[in-house]
Amino acid sequence: MKWFDNWIVKRYNALRERGADICIPRDSIRKRGIRMSIIPAMGGTAVEFTTYDERKDRTDEHLYVIDDSKELGEEVAKIITVEMMRHG
């Protein structure tokens, strides 16, 4: 995917040189994105994912609990992978 990274960088630099607006409207991110919250809890950490499905007009929430005995970074990476596969 190196070619894609190079293409994005070239496109970004070309837009920036022209002074073009390169911002993404916040509303489009909020509708299609996945919101993640990490909440410290007694004995571990809670990780909550919230998504909005426009077609069904429904908000889905998934809550995961990570025990203190596990590596937080590794567990969050696994959870993100699962959520990305779910919402592809």
PDB file of N, CA, C and O in Angstrom:
ATOM      1  N   MET A   1       0.816  -1.203   0.000  1.00  0.00           N
ATOM      2  CA  MET A   1       0.000   0.000   0.000  1.00  0.00           C
ATOM      3  C   MET A   1       0.858   1.264   0.000  1.00  0.00           C
ATOM      4  O   MET A   1       0.340   2.367   0.179  1.00  0.00           O
ATOM      5  N   LYS A   2       2.150   1.108  -0.198  1.00  0.00           N
ATOM      6  CA  LYS A   2       3.038   2.264  -0.210  1.00  0.00           C
ATOM      7  C   LYS A   2       2.644   3.243  -1.320  1.00  0.00           C
ATOM      8  O   LYS A   2       2.753   4.457  -1.147  1.00  0.00           O
ATOM      9  N   TRP A   3       2.186   2.713  -2.461  1.00  0.00           N
ATOM     10  CA  TRP A   3       1.790   3.579  -3.566  1.00  0.00           C
ATOM     11  C   TRP A   3       0.618   4.467  -3.159  1.00  0.00           C
ATOM     12  O   TRP A   3       0.542   5.626  -3.568  1.00  0.00           O
ATOM     13  N   PHE A   4      -0.303   3.921  -2.349  1.00  0.00           N
ATOM     14  CA  PHE A   4      -1.448   4.695  -1.900  1.00  0.00           C
ATOM     15  C   PHE A   4      -1.013   5.814  -0.956  1.00  0.00           C
ATOM     16  O   PHE A   4      -1.487   6.946  -1.059  1.00  0.00           O
ATOM     17  N   ASP A   5      -0.107   5.485  -0.036  1.00  0.00           N
ATOM     18  CA  ASP A   5       0.421   6.503   0.882  1.00  0.00           C
ATOM     19  C   ASP A   5       1.083   7.635   0.099  1.00  0.00           C
ATOM     20  O   ASP A   5       0.864   8.810   0.396  1.00  0.00           O
ATOM     21  N   ASN A   6       1.884   7.284  -0.893  1.00  0.00           N
ATOM     22  CA  ASN A   6       2.548   8.303  -1.716  1.00  0.00           C
ATOM     23  C   ASN A   6       1.530   9.146  -2.477  1.00  0.00           C
ATOM     24  O   ASN A   6       1.687  10.362  -2.592  1.00  0.00           O
ATOM     25  N   TRP A   7       0.488   8.499  -2.997  1.00  0.00           N
ATOM     26  CA  TRP A   7      -0.550   9.228  -3.736  1.00  0.00           C
ATOM     27  C   TRP A   7      -1.260  10.225  -2.819  1.00  0.00           C
ATOM     28  O   TRP A   7      -1.505  11.366  -3.213  1.00  0.00           O
ATOM     29  N   ILE A   8      -1.588   9.801  -1.606  1.00  0.00           N
ATOM     30  CA  ILE A   8      -2.265  10.687  -0.646  1.00  0.00           C
ATOM     31  C   ILE A   8      -1.378  11.888  -0.312  1.00  0.00           C
ATOM     32  O   ILE A   8      -1.853  13.024  -0.289  1.00  0.00           O
ATOM     33  N   VAL A   9      -0.105  11.640  -0.056  1.00  0.00           N
ATOM     34  CA  VAL A   9       0.811  12.732   0.290  1.00  0.00           C
ATOM     35  C   VAL A   9       0.929  13.721  -0.869  1.00  0.00           C
ATOM     36  O   VAL A   9       0.891  14.932  -0.656  1.00  0.00           O
ATOM     37  N   LYS A  10       1.071  13.213  -2.088  1.00  0.00           N
ATOM     38  CA  LYS A  10       1.161  14.100  -3.255  1.00  0.00           C
ATOM     39  C   LYS A  10      -0.113  14.923  -3.421  1.00  0.00           C
ATOM     40  O   LYS A  10      -0.053  16.123  -3.688  1.00  0.00           O
ATOM     41  N   ARG A  11      -1.249  14.284  -3.264  1.00  0.00           N
ATOM     42  CA  ARG A  11      -2.537  14.980  -3.396  1.00  0.00           C
ATOM     43  C   ARG A  11      -2.690  16.047  -2.313  1.00  0.00           C
ATOM     44  O   ARG A  11      -3.120  17.165  -2.597  1.00  0.00           O
ATOM     45  N   TYR A  12      -2.341  15.707  -1.086  1.00  0.00           N
ATOM     46  CA  TYR A  12      -2.420  16.650   0.026  1.00  0.00           C
ATOM     47  C   TYR A  12      -1.519  17.859  -0.223  1.00  0.00           C
ATOM     48  O   TYR A  12      -1.943  19.000  -0.040  1.00  0.00           O
ATOM     49  N   ASN A  13      -0.270  17.606  -0.642  1.00  0.00           N
ATOM     50  CA  ASN A  13       0.665  18.706  -0.903  1.00  0.00           C
ATOM     51  C   ASN A  13       0.192  19.592  -2.038  1.00  0.00           C
ATOM     52  O   ASN A  13       0.338  20.812  -1.968  1.00  0.00           O
ATOM     53  N   ALA A  14      -0.376  19.002  -3.087  1.00  0.00           N
ATOM     54  CA  ALA A  14      -0.888  19.792  -4.208  1.00  0.00           C
ATOM     55  C   ALA A  14      -2.044  20.681  -3.772  1.00  0.00           C
ATOM     56  O   ALA A  14      -2.116  21.843  -4.171  1.00  0.00           O
ATOM     57  N   LEU A  15      -2.938  20.152  -2.967  1.00  0.00           N
ATOM     58  CA  LEU A  15      -4.066  20.949  -2.470  1.00  0.00           C
ATOM     59  C   LEU A  15      -3.584  22.069  -1.548  1.00  0.00           C
ATOM     60  O   LEU A  15      -4.085  23.192  -1.603  1.00  0.00           O
ATOM     61  N   ARG A  16      -2.616  21.750  -0.709  1.00  0.00           N
ATOM     62  CA  ARG A  16      -2.096  22.752   0.220  1.00  0.00           C
ATOM     63  C   ARG A  16      -1.400  23.888  -0.525  1.00  0.00           C
ATOM     64  O   ARG A  16      -1.539  25.052  -0.149  1.00  0.00           O
ATOM     65  N   GLU A  17      -0.647  23.557  -1.585  1.00  0.00           N
ATOM     66  CA  GLU A  17       0.038  24.590  -2.371  1.00  0.00           C
ATOM     67  C   GLU A  17      -0.954  25.508  -3.066  1.00  0.00           C
ATOM     68  O   GLU A  17      -0.691  26.701  -3.218  1.00  0.00           O
ATOM     69  N   ARG A  18      -2.096  24.965  -3.493  1.00  0.00           N
ATOM     70  CA  ARG A  18      -3.119  25.780  -4.150  1.00  0.00           C
ATOM     71  C   ARG A  18      -3.951  26.562  -3.146  1.00  0.00           C
ATOM     72  O   ARG A  18      -4.744  27.424  -3.526  1.00  0.00           O
ATOM     73  N   GLY A  19      -3.774  26.267  -1.887  1.00  0.00           N
ATOM     74  CA  GLY A  19      -4.547  26.962  -0.857  1.00  0.00           C
ATOM     75  C   GLY A  19      -5.964  26.431  -0.755  1.00  0.00           C
ATOM     76  O   GLY A  19      -6.844  27.099  -0.211  1.00  0.00           O
ATOM     77  N   ALA A  20      -6.189  25.241  -1.273  1.00  0.00           N
ATOM     78  CA  ALA A  20      -7.521  24.652  -1.243  1.00  0.00           C
ATOM     79  C   ALA A  20      -7.867  24.187   0.168  1.00  0.00           C
ATOM     80  O   ALA A  20      -6.992  23.873   0.975  1.00  0.00           O
ATOM     81  N   ASP A  21      -9.150  24.155   0.434  1.00  0.00           N
ATOM     82  CA  ASP A  21      -9.636  23.690   1.727  1.00  0.00           C
ATOM     83  C   ASP A  21      -9.475  22.174   1.788  1.00  0.00           C
ATOM     84  O   ASP A  21     -10.038  21.453   0.965  1.00  0.00           O
ATOM     85  N   ILE A  22      -8.711  21.697   2.757  1.00  0.00           N
ATOM     86  CA  ILE A  22      -8.459  20.263   2.861  1.00  0.00           C
ATOM     87  C   ILE A  22      -9.086  19.672   4.119  1.00  0.00           C
ATOM     88  O   ILE A  22      -8.705  18.590   4.565  1.00  0.00           O
ATOM     89  N   CYS A  23     -10.041  20.387   4.679  1.00  0.00           N
ATOM     90  CA  CYS A  23     -10.708  19.903   5.889  1.00  0.00           C
ATOM     91  C   CYS A  23     -11.910  19.040   5.521  1.00  0.00           C
ATOM     92  O   CYS A  23     -12.561  19.253   4.498  1.00  0.00           O
ATOM     93  N   ILE A  24     -12.183  18.075   6.369  1.00  0.00           N
ATOM     94  CA  ILE A  24     -13.357  17.230   6.212  1.00  0.00           C
ATOM     95  C   ILE A  24     -14.434  17.790   7.130  1.00  0.00           C
ATOM     96  O   ILE A  24     -14.168  18.052   8.303  1.00  0.00           O
ATOM     97  N   PRO A  25     -15.653  17.978   6.612  1.00  0.00           N
ATOM     98  CA  PRO A  25     -16.722  18.494   7.475  1.00  0.00           C
ATOM     99  C   PRO A  25     -16.947  17.588   8.677  1.00  0.00           C
ATOM    100  O   PRO A  25     -17.034  16.369   8.533  1.00  0.00           O
ATOM    101  N   ARG A  26     -17.039  18.175   9.846  1.00  0.00           N
ATOM    102  CA  ARG A  26     -17.165  17.411  11.080  1.00  0.00           C
ATOM    103  C   ARG A  26     -18.418  16.533  11.096  1.00  0.00           C
ATOM    104  O   ARG A  26     -18.396  15.441  11.664  1.00  0.00           O
ATOM    105  N   ASP A  27     -19.505  16.997  10.482  1.00  0.00           N
ATOM    106  CA  ASP A  27     -20.743  16.225  10.468  1.00  0.00           C
ATOM    107  C   ASP A  27     -20.578  14.894   9.748  1.00  0.00           C
ATOM    108  O   ASP A  27     -21.159  13.892  10.165  1.00  0.00           O
ATOM    109  N   SER A  28     -19.795  14.866   8.671  1.00  0.00           N
ATOM    110  CA  SER A  28     -19.620  13.615   7.929  1.00  0.00           C
ATOM    111  C   SER A  28     -18.819  12.604   8.742  1.00  0.00           C
ATOM    112  O   SER A  28     -19.042  11.399   8.625  1.00  0.00           O
ATOM    113  N   ILE A  29     -17.897  13.080   9.558  1.00  0.00           N
ATOM    114  CA  ILE A  29     -17.120  12.177  10.405  1.00  0.00           C
ATOM    115  C   ILE A  29     -18.003  11.636  11.516  1.00  0.00           C
ATOM    116  O   ILE A  29     -17.957  10.445  11.826  1.00  0.00           O
ATOM    117  N   ARG A  30     -18.793  12.491  12.106  1.00  0.00           N
ATOM    118  CA  ARG A  30     -19.623  12.092  13.231  1.00  0.00           C
ATOM    119  C   ARG A  30     -20.648  11.028  12.813  1.00  0.00           C
ATOM    120  O   ARG A  30     -20.928  10.111  13.585  1.00  0.00           O
ATOM    121  N   LYS A  31     -21.197  11.137  11.628  1.00  0.00           N
ATOM    122  CA  LYS A  31     -22.222  10.195  11.191  1.00  0.00           C
ATOM    123  C   LYS A  31     -21.649   8.831  10.858  1.00  0.00           C
ATOM    124  O   LYS A  31     -22.227   7.808  11.225  1.00  0.00           O
ATOM    125  N   ARG A  32     -20.523   8.804  10.171  1.00  0.00           N
ATOM    126  CA  ARG A  32     -19.990   7.534   9.687  1.00  0.00           C
ATOM    127  C   ARG A  32     -18.925   6.937  10.589  1.00  0.00           C
ATOM    128  O   ARG A  32     -18.515   5.795  10.381  1.00  0.00           O
ATOM    129  N   GLY A  33     -18.478   7.665  11.562  1.00  0.00           N
ATOM    130  CA  GLY A  33     -17.362   7.210  12.376  1.00  0.00           C
ATOM    131  C   GLY A  33     -17.756   6.312  13.527  1.00  0.00           C
ATOM    132  O   GLY A  33     -18.933   6.080  13.804  1.00  0.00           O
ATOM    133  N   ILE A  34     -16.726   5.820  14.183  1.00  0.00           N
ATOM    134  CA  ILE A  34     -16.894   5.022  15.392  1.00  0.00           C
ATOM    135  C   ILE A  34     -16.285   5.833  16.531  1.00  0.00           C
ATOM    136  O   ILE A  34     -15.121   6.228  16.465  1.00  0.00           O
ATOM    137  N   ARG A  35     -17.061   6.076  17.560  1.00  0.00           N
ATOM    138  CA  ARG A  35     -16.579   6.833  18.711  1.00  0.00           C
ATOM    139  C   ARG A  35     -16.147   5.859  19.800  1.00  0.00           C
ATOM    140  O   ARG A  35     -16.887   4.941  20.153  1.00  0.00           O
ATOM    141  N   MET A  36     -14.952   6.063  20.327  1.00  0.00           N
ATOM    142  CA  MET A  36     -14.406   5.178  21.349  1.00  0.00           C
ATOM    143  C   MET A  36     -14.149   5.975  22.624  1.00  0.00           C
ATOM    144  O   MET A  36     -13.586   7.069  22.589  1.00  0.00           O
ATOM    145  N   SER A  37     -14.575   5.402  23.750  1.00  0.00           N
ATOM    146  CA  SER A  37     -14.313   6.005  25.057  1.00  0.00           C
ATOM    147  C   SER A  37     -13.588   4.990  25.919  1.00  0.00           C
ATOM    148  O   SER A  37     -13.983   3.826  25.984  1.00  0.00           O
ATOM    149  N   ILE A  38     -12.533   5.428  26.579  1.00  0.00           N
ATOM    150  CA  ILE A  38     -11.795   4.575  27.510  1.00  0.00           C
ATOM    151  C   ILE A  38     -12.016   5.139  28.901  1.00  0.00           C
ATOM    152  O   ILE A  38     -11.681   6.288  29.187  1.00  0.00           O
ATOM    153  N   ILE A  39     -12.594   4.298  29.770  1.00  0.00           N
ATOM    154  CA  ILE A  39     -12.986   4.756  31.098  1.00  0.00           C
ATOM    155  C   ILE A  39     -12.275   3.919  32.152  1.00  0.00           C
ATOM    156  O   ILE A  39     -12.467   2.704  32.206  1.00  0.00           O
ATOM    157  N   PRO A  40     -11.445   4.559  33.006  1.00  0.00           N
ATOM    158  CA  PRO A  40     -10.813   3.813  34.099  1.00  0.00           C
ATOM    159  C   PRO A  40     -11.889   3.306  35.066  1.00  0.00           C
ATOM    160  O   PRO A  40     -12.838   4.024  35.382  1.00  0.00           O
ATOM    161  N   ALA A  41     -11.734   2.081  35.524  1.00  0.00           N
ATOM    162  CA  ALA A  41     -12.693   1.496  36.453  1.00  0.00           C
ATOM    163  C   ALA A  41     -11.932   0.723  37.533  1.00  0.00           C
ATOM    164  O   ALA A  41     -10.737   0.462  37.395  1.00  0.00           O
ATOM    165  N   MET A  42     -12.628   0.365  38.595  1.00  0.00           N
ATOM    166  CA  MET A  42     -11.993  -0.415  39.659  1.00  0.00           C
ATOM    167  C   MET A  42     -11.671  -1.809  39.134  1.00  0.00           C
ATOM    168  O   MET A  42     -12.565  -2.532  38.693  1.00  0.00           O
ATOM    169  N   GLY A  43     -10.407  -2.183  39.180  1.00  0.00           N
ATOM    170  CA  GLY A  43      -9.996  -3.508  38.749  1.00  0.00           C
ATOM    171  C   GLY A  43      -9.764  -3.648  37.258  1.00  0.00           C
ATOM    172  O   GLY A  43      -9.507  -4.750  36.774  1.00  0.00           O
ATOM    173  N   GLY A  44      -9.848  -2.562  36.529  1.00  0.00           N
ATOM    174  CA  GLY A  44      -9.626  -2.660  35.089  1.00  0.00           C
ATOM    175  C   GLY A  44      -9.989  -1.386  34.350  1.00  0.00           C
ATOM    176  O   GLY A  44      -9.960  -0.290  34.910  1.00  0.00           O
ATOM    177  N   THR A  45     -10.329  -1.553  33.090  1.00  0.00           N
ATOM    178  CA  THR A  45     -10.667  -0.433  32.219  1.00  0.00           C
ATOM    179  C   THR A  45     -11.869  -0.815  31.373  1.00  0.00           C
ATOM    180  O   THR A  45     -11.948  -1.937  30.873  1.00  0.00           O
ATOM    181  N   ALA A  46     -12.802   0.108  31.212  1.00  0.00           N
ATOM    182  CA  ALA A  46     -13.954  -0.116  30.339  1.00  0.00           C
ATOM    183  C   ALA A  46     -13.690   0.614  29.021  1.00  0.00           C
ATOM    184  O   ALA A  46     -13.226   1.755  29.010  1.00  0.00           O
ATOM    185  N   VAL A  47     -13.990  -0.059  27.923  1.00  0.00           N
ATOM    186  CA  VAL A  47     -13.831   0.522  26.589  1.00  0.00           C
ATOM    187  C   VAL A  47     -15.192   0.456  25.919  1.00  0.00           C
ATOM    188  O   VAL A  47     -15.763  -0.623  25.761  1.00  0.00           O
ATOM    189  N   GLU A  48     -15.713   1.621  25.522  1.00  0.00           N
ATOM    190  CA  GLU A  48     -17.042   1.688  24.917  1.00  0.00           C
ATOM    191  C   GLU A  48     -16.927   2.205  23.483  1.00  0.00           C
ATOM    192  O   GLU A  48     -16.231   3.185  23.217  1.00  0.00           O
ATOM    193  N   PHE A  49     -17.618   1.534  22.570  1.00  0.00           N
ATOM    194  CA  PHE A  49     -17.685   1.954  21.178  1.00  0.00           C
ATOM    195  C   PHE A  49     -19.116   2.332  20.855  1.00  0.00           C
ATOM    196  O   PHE A  49     -20.051   1.602  21.185  1.00  0.00           O
ATOM    197  N   THR A  50     -19.287   3.478  20.206  1.00  0.00           N
ATOM    198  CA  THR A  50     -20.605   3.943  19.814  1.00  0.00           C
ATOM    199  C   THR A  50     -20.598   4.220  18.321  1.00  0.00           C
ATOM    200  O   THR A  50     -19.713   4.914  17.821  1.00  0.00           O
ATOM    201  N   THR A  51     -21.571   3.687  17.608  1.00  0.00           N
ATOM    202  CA  THR A  51     -21.717   3.937  16.173  1.00  0.00           C
ATOM    203  C   THR A  51     -23.159   4.314  15.883  1.00  0.00           C
ATOM    204  O   THR A  51     -24.076   3.940  16.615  1.00  0.00           O
ATOM    205  N   TYR A  52     -23.343   5.061  14.802  1.00  0.00           N
ATOM    206  CA  TYR A  52     -24.690   5.442  14.373  1.00  0.00           C
ATOM    207  C   TYR A  52     -24.942   4.867  12.994  1.00  0.00           C
ATOM    208  O   TYR A  52     -24.147   5.077  12.078  1.00  0.00           O
ATOM    209  N   ASP A  53     -26.042   4.144  12.839  1.00  0.00           N
ATOM    210  CA  ASP A  53     -26.433   3.562  11.562  1.00  0.00           C
ATOM    211  C   ASP A  53     -27.534   4.432  10.967  1.00  0.00           C
ATOM    212  O   ASP A  53     -28.658   4.444  11.469  1.00  0.00           O
ATOM    213  N   GLU A  54     -27.213   5.162   9.894  1.00  0.00           N
ATOM    214  CA  GLU A  54     -28.185   6.059   9.272  1.00  0.00           C
ATOM    215  C   GLU A  54     -29.361   5.311   8.667  1.00  0.00           C
ATOM    216  O   GLU A  54     -30.499   5.774   8.743  1.00  0.00           O
ATOM    217  N   ARG A  55     -29.093   4.156   8.065  1.00  0.00           N
ATOM    218  CA  ARG A  55     -30.166   3.402   7.412  1.00  0.00           C
ATOM    219  C   ARG A  55     -31.220   2.942   8.405  1.00  0.00           C
ATOM    220  O   ARG A  55     -32.414   2.985   8.110  1.00  0.00           O
ATOM    221  N   LYS A  56     -30.787   2.505   9.576  1.00  0.00           N
ATOM    222  CA  LYS A  56     -31.723   2.015  10.583  1.00  0.00           C
ATOM    223  C   LYS A  56     -32.105   3.100  11.592  1.00  0.00           C
ATOM    224  O   LYS A  56     -32.973   2.885  12.438  1.00  0.00           O
ATOM    225  N   ASP A  57     -31.452   4.271  11.500  1.00  0.00           N
ATOM    226  CA  ASP A  57     -31.650   5.364  12.447  1.00  0.00           C
ATOM    227  C   ASP A  57     -31.515   4.844  13.873  1.00  0.00           C
ATOM    228  O   ASP A  57     -32.393   5.021  14.718  1.00  0.00           O
ATOM    229  N   ARG A  58     -30.368   4.190  14.104  1.00  0.00           N
ATOM    230  CA  ARG A  58     -30.144   3.550  15.396  1.00  0.00           C
ATOM    231  C   ARG A  58     -28.698   3.752  15.838  1.00  0.00           C
ATOM    232  O   ARG A  58     -27.777   3.742  15.021  1.00  0.00           O
ATOM    233  N   THR A  59     -28.520   3.933  17.129  1.00  0.00           N
ATOM    234  CA  THR A  59     -27.187   4.023  17.716  1.00  0.00           C
ATOM    235  C   THR A  59     -26.865   2.697  18.386  1.00  0.00           C
ATOM    236  O   THR A  59     -27.642   2.194  19.197  1.00  0.00           O
ATOM    237  N   ASP A  60     -25.704   2.134  18.037  1.00  0.00           N
ATOM    238  CA  ASP A  60     -25.260   0.881  18.640  1.00  0.00           C
ATOM    239  C   ASP A  60     -24.110   1.168  19.593  1.00  0.00           C
ATOM    240  O   ASP A  60     -23.216   1.958  19.290  1.00  0.00           O
ATOM    241  N   GLU A  61     -24.146   0.516  20.745  1.00  0.00           N
ATOM    242  CA  GLU A  61     -23.085   0.665  21.730  1.00  0.00           C
ATOM    243  C   GLU A  61     -22.575  -0.706  22.133  1.00  0.00           C
ATOM    244  O   GLU A  61     -23.359  -1.627  22.363  1.00  0.00           O
ATOM    245  N   HIS A  62     -21.264  -0.838  22.218  1.00  0.00           N
ATOM    246  CA  HIS A  62     -20.631  -2.069  22.672  1.00  0.00           C
ATOM    247  C   HIS A  62     -19.671  -1.710  23.794  1.00  0.00           C
ATOM    248  O   HIS A  62     -18.866  -0.788  23.663  1.00  0.00           O
ATOM    249  N   LEU A  63     -19.759  -2.434  24.881  1.00  0.00           N
ATOM    250  CA  LEU A  63     -18.918  -2.170  26.044  1.00  0.00           C
ATOM    251  C   LEU A  63     -18.034  -3.386  26.306  1.00  0.00           C
ATOM    252  O   LEU A  63     -18.515  -4.518  26.369  1.00  0.00           O
ATOM    253  N   TYR A  64     -16.748  -3.137  26.455  1.00  0.00           N
ATOM    254  CA  TYR A  64     -15.763  -4.171  26.755  1.00  0.00           C
ATOM    255  C   TYR A  64     -15.101  -3.821  28.081  1.00  0.00           C
ATOM    256  O   TYR A  64     -14.890  -2.645  28.379  1.00  0.00           O
ATOM    257  N   VAL A  65     -14.773  -4.832  28.875  1.00  0.00           N
ATOM    258  CA  VAL A  65     -14.076  -4.619  30.141  1.00  0.00           C
ATOM    259  C   VAL A  65     -12.739  -5.355  30.058  1.00  0.00           C
ATOM    260  O   VAL A  65     -12.681  -6.545  29.748  1.00  0.00           O
ATOM    261  N   ILE A  66     -11.674  -4.616  30.343  1.00  0.00           N
ATOM    262  CA  ILE A  66     -10.321  -5.177  30.319  1.00  0.00           C
ATOM    263  C   ILE A  66      -9.829  -5.256  31.748  1.00  0.00           C
ATOM    264  O   ILE A  66      -9.767  -4.249  32.454  1.00  0.00           O
ATOM    265  N   ASP A  67      -9.483  -6.446  32.162  1.00  0.00           N
ATOM    266  CA  ASP A  67      -8.978  -6.690  33.508  1.00  0.00           C
ATOM    267  C   ASP A  67      -7.597  -6.055  33.664  1.00  0.00           C
ATOM    268  O   ASP A  67      -6.837  -5.970  32.699  1.00  0.00           O
ATOM    269  N   ASP A  68      -7.273  -5.609  34.882  1.00  0.00           N
ATOM    270  CA  ASP A  68      -5.963  -5.004  35.155  1.00  0.00           C
ATOM    271  C   ASP A  68      -4.794  -5.944  34.889  1.00  0.00           C
ATOM    272  O   ASP A  68      -3.677  -5.487  34.645  1.00  0.00           O
ATOM    273  N   SER A  69      -5.038  -7.250  34.933  1.00  0.00           N
ATOM    274  CA  SER A  69      -3.954  -8.218  34.742  1.00  0.00           C
ATOM    275  C   SER A  69      -3.522  -8.324  33.273  1.00  0.00           C
ATOM    276  O   SER A  69      -2.487  -8.921  32.976  1.00  0.00           O
ATOM    277  N   LYS A  70      -4.303  -7.753  32.362  1.00  0.00           N
ATOM    278  CA  LYS A  70      -3.978  -7.829  30.936  1.00  0.00           C
ATOM    279  C   LYS A  70      -3.341  -6.528  30.466  1.00  0.00           C
ATOM    280  O   LYS A  70      -3.560  -5.471  31.058  1.00  0.00           O
ATOM    281  N   GLU A  71      -2.552  -6.611  29.398  1.00  0.00           N
ATOM    282  CA  GLU A  71      -1.893  -5.445  28.800  1.00  0.00           C
ATOM    283  C   GLU A  71      -2.945  -4.599  28.083  1.00  0.00           C
ATOM    284  O   GLU A  71      -3.575  -5.063  27.133  1.00  0.00           O
ATOM    285  N   LEU A  72      -3.135  -3.358  28.538  1.00  0.00           N
ATOM    286  CA  LEU A  72      -4.189  -2.490  28.022  1.00  0.00           C
ATOM    287  C   LEU A  72      -4.044  -2.242  26.518  1.00  0.00           C
ATOM    288  O   LEU A  72      -5.022  -2.349  25.778  1.00  0.00           O
ATOM    289  N   GLY A  73      -2.844  -1.914  26.067  1.00  0.00           N
ATOM    290  CA  GLY A  73      -2.633  -1.592  24.657  1.00  0.00           C
ATOM    291  C   GLY A  73      -2.961  -2.751  23.735  1.00  0.00           C
ATOM    292  O   GLY A  73      -3.598  -2.561  22.698  1.00  0.00           O
ATOM    293  N   GLU A  74      -2.531  -3.950  24.103  1.00  0.00           N
ATOM    294  CA  GLU A  74      -2.802  -5.129  23.277  1.00  0.00           C
ATOM    295  C   GLU A  74      -4.295  -5.424  23.222  1.00  0.00           C
ATOM    296  O   GLU A  74      -4.829  -5.752  22.163  1.00  0.00           O
ATOM    297  N   GLU A  75      -4.962  -5.308  24.360  1.00  0.00           N
ATOM    298  CA  GLU A  75      -6.395  -5.603  24.409  1.00  0.00           C
ATOM    299  C   GLU A  75      -7.206  -4.568  23.626  1.00  0.00           C
ATOM    300  O   GLU A  75      -8.158  -4.922  22.931  1.00  0.00           O
ATOM    301  N   VAL A  76      -6.834  -3.301  23.737  1.00  0.00           N
ATOM    302  CA  VAL A  76      -7.529  -2.260  22.972  1.00  0.00           C
ATOM    303  C   VAL A  76      -7.324  -2.487  21.481  1.00  0.00           C
ATOM    304  O   VAL A  76      -8.257  -2.305  20.700  1.00  0.00           O
ATOM    305  N   ALA A  77      -6.129  -2.877  21.073  1.00  0.00           N
ATOM    306  CA  ALA A  77      -5.868  -3.164  19.655  1.00  0.00           C
ATOM    307  C   ALA A  77      -6.760  -4.298  19.161  1.00  0.00           C
ATOM    308  O   ALA A  77      -7.304  -4.217  18.060  1.00  0.00           O
ATOM    309  N   LYS A  78      -6.918  -5.345  19.952  1.00  0.00           N
ATOM    310  CA  LYS A  78      -7.791  -6.455  19.570  1.00  0.00           C
ATOM    311  C   LYS A  78      -9.243  -5.995  19.437  1.00  0.00           C
ATOM    312  O   LYS A  78      -9.948  -6.378  18.503  1.00  0.00           O
ATOM    313  N   ILE A  79      -9.671  -5.173  20.381  1.00  0.00           N
ATOM    314  CA  ILE A  79     -11.057  -4.686  20.367  1.00  0.00           C
ATOM    315  C   ILE A  79     -11.299  -3.800  19.148  1.00  0.00           C
ATOM    316  O   ILE A  79     -12.340  -3.906  18.499  1.00  0.00           O
ATOM    317  N   ILE A  80     -10.351  -2.936  18.838  1.00  0.00           N
ATOM    318  CA  ILE A  80     -10.491  -2.077  17.661  1.00  0.00           C
ATOM    319  C   ILE A  80     -10.587  -2.926  16.398  1.00  0.00           C
ATOM    320  O   ILE A  80     -11.386  -2.625  15.510  1.00  0.00           O
ATOM    321  N   THR A  81      -9.793  -3.968  16.310  1.00  0.00           N
ATOM    322  CA  THR A  81      -9.848  -4.861  15.151  1.00  0.00           C
ATOM    323  C   THR A  81     -11.231  -5.489  15.013  1.00  0.00           C
ATOM    324  O   THR A  81     -11.785  -5.543  13.915  1.00  0.00           O
ATOM    325  N   VAL A  82     -11.786  -5.962  16.122  1.00  0.00           N
ATOM    326  CA  VAL A  82     -13.123  -6.565  16.093  1.00  0.00           C
ATOM    327  C   VAL A  82     -14.159  -5.546  15.645  1.00  0.00           C
ATOM    328  O   VAL A  82     -15.008  -5.853  14.807  1.00  0.00           O
ATOM    329  N   GLU A  83     -14.100  -4.344  16.190  1.00  0.00           N
ATOM    330  CA  GLU A  83     -15.074  -3.305  15.834  1.00  0.00           C
ATOM    331  C   GLU A  83     -14.950  -2.883  14.364  1.00  0.00           C
ATOM    332  O   GLU A  83     -15.961  -2.642  13.704  1.00  0.00           O
ATOM    333  N   MET A  84     -13.732  -2.793  13.855  1.00  0.00           N
ATOM    334  CA  MET A  84     -13.537  -2.432  12.450  1.00  0.00           C
ATOM    335  C   MET A  84     -14.075  -3.537  11.532  1.00  0.00           C
ATOM    336  O   MET A  84     -14.630  -3.243  10.473  1.00  0.00           O
ATOM    337  N   MET A  85     -13.916  -4.783  11.924  1.00  0.00           N
ATOM    338  CA  MET A  85     -14.465  -5.875  11.121  1.00  0.00           C
ATOM    339  C   MET A  85     -15.983  -5.856  11.173  1.00  0.00           C
ATOM    340  O   MET A  85     -16.642  -6.162  10.179  1.00  0.00           O
ATOM    341  N   ARG A  86     -16.537  -5.505  12.308  1.00  0.00           N
ATOM    342  CA  ARG A  86     -17.989  -5.460  12.471  1.00  0.00           C
ATOM    343  C   ARG A  86     -18.608  -4.332  11.626  1.00  0.00           C
ATOM    344  O   ARG A  86     -19.678  -4.504  11.042  1.00  0.00           O
ATOM    345  N   HIS A  87     -17.937  -3.203  11.571  1.00  0.00           N
ATOM    346  CA  HIS A  87     -18.506  -2.032  10.903  1.00  0.00           C
ATOM    347  C   HIS A  87     -17.839  -1.718   9.569  1.00  0.00           C
ATOM    348  O   HIS A  87     -18.195  -0.741   8.909  1.00  0.00           O
ATOM    349  N   GLY A  88     -16.875  -2.539   9.173  1.00  0.00           N
ATOM    350  CA  GLY A  88     -16.136  -2.495   7.942  1.00  0.00           C
ATOM    351  C   GLY A  88     -16.149  -1.256   7.199  1.00  0.00           C
ATOM    352  O   GLY A  88     -15.532  -1.166   6.138  1.00  0.00           O
TER     353      GLY A  88
END
